[in-house]
Structure formats: C-alpha cells, structure tokens
C-alpha cells in the first residue's frame, strides 16, 4: 500500500484536530452494556435512528437479557418489540444470529470481522461497529454519515462505502479509527447534514474540498 503524500497527511491531521476539538466527548449514541447488546442495538439501527432504537431496547434487553434468551425465542415473539425500528426481517435476523452465536461460538459474540459477518443479518458496517464499541478493536465503520462527511471533506474520494472504508483506514492513523468514526458521525448529524449542510458556519470550511455554500443575501443600500 502506497503512502499518502505529506500534503495529504497534513490535510488529514488538520481535519482530525478540528474534529477532536469540536467533539471531545463523541461516543456511541446507542445504549448498550455488553457485546450482545451492542450487536442487537446495531442491527436494529440499520435504516432507523439511534433515538428510536434506544426507545425499544430497554424492553428487549429486559425480556431477553442474554444471547441464550434471544436464541430461545422466535422472530414472531420478538417482532412486536422491534417493529418500530423498521423491517420485519430484523427480528428474524437477530434471533437467527443469536442461535448461531450459541451453537457455533459457545454463546460468545465473536470478536473478529469474519466471524461476525458470518452471522445472519450482519454486514461489514455492523461488524465494524461491534468490534470498535464492544471490544475496542480498531475498526472503521462507514455508515451514511461517515460516507458523506469524509467524501465531502476530502478524507476519502470514493463512490461506495467499502472503498471509503479502505481509503479512511489508509489516511487516518489506526489508533484514531474508532474516535474518527464518532467524530464524523457527530459532525454529520450536527453540521454536515445530507440536506442543507451548515457549511457557512462550519469550523472545517477552510479545510473542506466540497463545501455547499449558501449564497449571501444582498445587503440593503
């Protein structure tokens, strides 16, 4: 893998420094306490919101407190708990993933990408989130916010999430992958929004490669 140019490295470092100053307390906004809960909450969050997931998981984790409990239930029983988070398939995937964990991994959520992605309904992004948040293993999970913000800023220049992940892993020091993931999400939710990004008031505007500036209103004479 070729090294990035000194100019690129400097640009990345400047962006990361600003993000770190803006969001010193950036962290997961999903609520969980262990790898099992991390996996379930992350699976529910796909095409949903963290706010909505956090509304339903207290009852889920109360009635299915362990992966063994989840493995013993059925998608039909779980569905009413999670219906508000979207697709019916989420209930099926969570139950089948739990059964797989019990049968193949002795009831322990896997702590490597390959095994996590072998679980029903677990894609690369979900697996990386679990690695980073449940096991503190460096991983670069690329969700819609990370994809949008990193490509707007110029941290990546890619048309899909997998290439974005590869480019971010190359550009950002490995020990900052987990933090950078949360910094980019926080910035995407608060400033660099999909619709009407707040570029004119963004602290990263001088460093951004693709700002979406609002036209200035003409001054009255």
N, C-alpha and C positions, 0 to 999 in steps of 0.2 A: 504494500500500500504506500503510495507516494505521500510525502509530507506536504502539508499546506504551506503556502508562501508566508514569509514574515508579515506581509501586509494583511493577509487573511487572518493570521493568528492574532495580530494586533486588533483587528476589527472585532473578532470574536471575543477577545478578552475585554474590550471596552463595553461591548453589549452585555456580557455577563456581569461585569462590575456594576453597571447601572441597574440591571435586574435584581442583583443581590441587595443593593441599597434600597430599591423600591419595595421589595417583598422579603424582608429578613425573616418573617415568620411563615413563609409559604410552606404549606403542608397538605396532605390529603384532606379533602373536604367530605369524603365518605367516612362514615363511622364504623369502626371495626376494632377488635381487640386481639385477634389471632389470625393465623394463616387461613383457616377455614372461613372465618367471617370476611376476611379480605377477598377471598375468591368469590364468595356468594355476592357480596356487595358490588364487586367489579363486574361480574356477569350481568347483574341487574341494571347496571348503569349504562350499558350499551344502548345508544339512541334514546336515553332517558336523561334525567337530570339528577345530580347528587342530592338536591333538596328532596326530590320525590323518593329516591331510594332510601334516604335517611328516615323518611316517614314510615316505610314499610318494614325495614329490617329489625326494629325492636321486637315486633311480634314474631317475625321469622326466627330470630335467634332465641327468643323466649321459649317457643314451642319446639324448635329443632336446634337445641344448643350445641350439638356436636355433629361431626360429619357422619357418625354412625346413625344418629337420629334421622338425619336427612336421607341417608341411604335406605332406611326402613320405610319411609313414607312413599307416596305416589305423586306423580305430577298433578293428578286430579285434586288431591288434598292440598298441595302447595299452591295451586293456581290462584285461589281467592286471596291469598296473602300478597301475591306479587302482580296481580292483573294490572294494576295501575301503572306499572313500570313498562308496559308495552307487550311485546309479542308473547303469545301463549307458549311458544317454544322455549322461552326462558325457564319456565317451571320444569319442563321435560329435561332440558339440558342440565339444570342444577341437580336434579335428582339422579340422573344417569352419571354425571360427573362424580357425585358423592359415592355412588355404588362402585364406580371404578376405583376411586381412592381407597375404599375399604378392601376391595378384592385384590387390587394389584399393588397397592402401596402401603399395606398394613395400617390403613386409617390415617396416614400422614400425608398432608398436602405436599406434592413434590416441590423441590427447591431448585429445579433446573428447567430450562426452556423447553427442551424436547419432551420431557415427561408431562409438563403442564399442557403443552399443545396437543398431547395425545388424548386429553380429556374431552368429553363431549361438550361442544359449545365454547371451547377456549381457544381463541385466536392469539396471534402474536402480541397484539397490544395488551390484552388481558393478562397474558402470561408475564409480560414485562412489568406490568403494574404490580402483580403479586410478588415477583422477585424483588422489586425495589421496596415495596411498602411492607411486606410481611417478613422478608428475610434480609433486608438491607443489602442486597446484592446489586452492584451497579448495573443498571439497565436503562435503555432509552425508549420509553413507551411513547408512541406517537398517536395521539388522539386528534380530533378535529382542530382543537386549539393549538396544539404543538405544531401540527402540519401548517396551519395558516400563518401563525406568527413567525415561525422560523423561516418560512419561504418569503414572507414579506420583508423581514429584516435583512435577509441575505445570509443567514446562518446555513441555509440549505438552498439548493436550486433544483428542485425535483417535482415531478408531476404525480407521484404516488407516495404512500406512507412508508413503504419498505425502503425505497431509495432515500427518502428523507431521513429515516432512522439511520441508515448507513452513513449518510453524509454528516449527520449530527454526531454520531459516535466518533467519526474521524476529526471533526472540528473542535469538539468540546472535550476537555480532559476527563478521563474516566472517573475520577473521584468526584466530579461535579455532575455526572449524568442524572442522578436522582434529584438533586436540587434544581438543576436546569429544567427538568421536566415540570416541576411545580412552578418555577418562576414563569415559564412560558404559558402555562395554563392560567395562572393568576393574571398575567398581562392580557391574555386573550379574552378573559371574562370581564375584565375591568376597563380596558383601554382599547386594545386591538381587536375590536369586535368584528364579526363577519359582516354585518350590515352597519354602516355608519361608524367606522372606527374613529376614535377621537385623536386623530393624527395631529391636529393643530396644537393640542395641549399635551402631547406625548413627550416624555423625557428622552425617549430614544429617537425622536425625529431627526436630529443631526446625523445619526448613525444608520438610519433606515434606508434601504435600497429601493423600496417600493411604497412610498407614502401615498395616502389617498387624501389629499388636502382639500379642504372646503374653500371655495372662493371667498375672498374677503369682501365684506359688504362695503359698497362705496360710501365714502364719508360725505356728509351733508355740507354744502357750502353756505 
